[in-house]
């Protein structure tokens, strides 16, 4: 019997180990994934009554592949002079989270906190990637709908009661910025 060269045996062993560690994603609900991806694409194409894009595509300045869709409910010109948070800011927001199909998942309106009724206080560096992309473009007083693709949300794996590949739909009001720069 011929001897296998050591590097071939090592390569086969490494390949076997890596293959066994990779999740085959066999548990993924492809119908759910496809519906979420389709919803996000449809929202990108959505037009208002005047034929203008309904959402503004916001791309993260730090990653050209990271994007979300934002629709302002208010006139952004009226809040343009208000403070806008930095990536390192701590913000006070009120929000509702629904899935692409309208299923409610979370809401700050269920909270009673020391910061005020329904106020969720968070550092933008500690939440899903989609939030700082959108919220750093908002000004205090803005109310927006933010559509977050799974790549900027919870990714491809389930997170609590949120399935992998979920497109997240947030209605967010930026109430305040208690710590404009990183909290000491």
C-alpha positions in Angstrom: 0.0 0.0 0.0 1.3 3.4 -1.0 1.7 5.9 1.8 -0.3 9.1 1.6 1.9 12.2 1.9 1.5 13.8 5.3 0.1 17.1 3.9 -2.7 15.2 2.0 -3.7 13.3 5.1 -3.7 16.6 7.1 -5.8 18.4 4.5 -8.4 15.6 4.5 -8.5 15.7 8.3 -9.0 19.4 8.4 -11.6 19.2 5.7 -13.5 16.6 7.7 -13.4 18.7 10.9 -14.5 21.8 9.1 -17.4 20.1 7.4 -18.6 18.6 10.6 -18.6 22.1 12.2 -20.5 23.9 9.4 -24.2 24.3 9.9 -25.9 23.0 6.8 -28.8 25.4 7.4 -31.1 22.4 6.9 -33.4 23.9 9.6 -33.9 27.2 7.7 -37.5 27.8 6.6 -36.7 28.8 3.0 -40.3 30.1 2.6 -39.7 32.6 5.5 -36.3 33.6 4.2 -37.5 34.2 0.6 -40.6 36.1 1.8 -38.4 38.4 4.0 -35.9 39.0 1.2 -38.7 39.7 -1.3 -40.4 42.1 1.2 -37.1 44.1 1.6 -36.7 44.3 -2.2 -40.3 45.5 -2.6 -39.9 48.2 0.0 -36.8 49.5 -1.9 -39.0 49.9 -5.0 -42.0 51.5 -3.2 -43.1 54.9 -4.4 -45.2 57.6 -2.7 -48.2 59.3 -4.3 -45.9 61.6 -6.3 -43.8 58.8 -7.8 -40.8 59.5 -5.5 -39.2 56.7 -3.5 -41.1 56.1 -0.3 -37.9 55.1 1.6 -34.5 56.7 1.6 -31.7 54.2 1.3 -29.2 54.9 4.1 -25.8 53.3 3.7 -23.4 53.2 6.7 -20.4 55.5 6.3 -18.3 52.8 7.8 -19.5 49.9 5.6 -20.7 50.4 2.0 -22.6 47.0 2.2 -24.5 47.9 5.3 -27.9 49.6 4.5 -31.4 50.2 5.8 -34.5 51.9 4.5 -35.9 55.0 6.3 -39.1 56.8 5.9 -39.7 60.0 7.9 -43.2 60.4 9.2 -42.5 64.0 10.1 -41.1 66.8 7.9 -37.3 66.4 8.4 -36.8 70.1 7.5 -38.6 71.0 10.8 -36.2 69.0 12.9 -33.0 69.6 10.8 -31.6 72.1 13.4 -32.1 69.7 16.3 -29.2 67.5 17.6 -28.4 64.3 15.8 -26.6 61.5 17.6 -23.1 60.1 17.0 -22.3 56.4 16.7 -21.0 56.6 20.3 -24.1 58.4 21.7 -26.6 57.1 24.1 -30.2 57.8 22.9 -33.7 57.8 24.3 -36.2 56.4 21.8 -39.7 55.0 21.7 -40.2 52.2 19.2 -42.3 49.3 17.9 -40.9 46.3 16.2 -42.9 44.2 13.7 -42.0 41.5 11.3 -42.4 42.0 7.5 -45.9 40.5 7.7 -47.0 42.9 10.5 -46.6 40.5 13.4 -45.7 42.5 16.5 -42.6 41.4 18.3 -41.4 44.1 20.7 -42.2 47.6 21.9 -40.9 50.2 24.3 -44.6 51.0 25.0 -44.6 48.0 27.3 -41.8 49.6 29.4 -42.0 51.8 32.4 -38.5 53.0 33.1 -36.7 55.6 35.2 -36.1 57.6 32.0 -39.8 58.2 31.3 -42.9 56.4 30.1 -42.1 54.0 27.2 -38.5 55.4 26.9 -35.8 52.9 25.8 -32.3 54.2 26.6 -29.5 52.6 24.8 -26.0 53.2 23.5 -26.0 52.9 19.7 -22.9 50.7 19.9 -24.9 48.0 21.8 -27.8 47.4 19.5 -28.3 45.7 16.1 -26.3 47.3 13.3 -29.4 48.7 11.6 -30.2 51.1 14.4 -27.0 53.2 14.4 -27.2 53.4 10.6 -30.7 54.9 10.8 -30.6 56.8 14.1 -27.4 58.7 13.3 -29.3 60.2 10.4 -32.3 61.2 12.6 -32.6 64.4 14.7 -34.3 64.8 18.0 -38.1 64.8 17.4 -37.9 62.7 14.2 -40.3 59.8 13.8 -39.3 57.2 11.2 -40.1 53.8 9.9 -36.9 51.8 9.5 -36.7 48.6 7.5 -33.7 46.6 8.5 -32.6 43.6 6.4 -31.5 40.5 8.2 -27.8 41.3 7.5 -28.1 44.4 9.7 -30.5 42.8 12.2 -30.2 39.4 13.8 -28.7 37.6 10.9 -29.4 34.1 9.6 -30.0 32.4 13.0 -33.0 32.5 15.3 -32.7 35.1 18.1 -35.3 34.5 20.8 -38.7 34.6 19.1 -37.3 36.2 15.9 -36.5 33.7 13.1 -33.3 33.9 11.2 -33.4 35.9 8.0 -36.0 38.2 9.4 -36.5 41.7 7.9 -37.3 43.9 10.9 -39.7 46.9 10.6 -39.2 49.5 13.4 -41.3 52.6 14.0 -38.9 54.8 16.0 -39.1 58.2 17.6 -35.9 59.8 18.7 -36.8 61.5 22.0 -33.4 62.6 23.3 -29.7 62.2 23.5 -28.8 62.0 27.2 -25.1 61.3 26.4 -24.0 62.8 23.2 -20.5 61.3 23.3 -19.5 58.1 24.9 -20.7 57.9 28.6 -17.7 58.2 30.9 
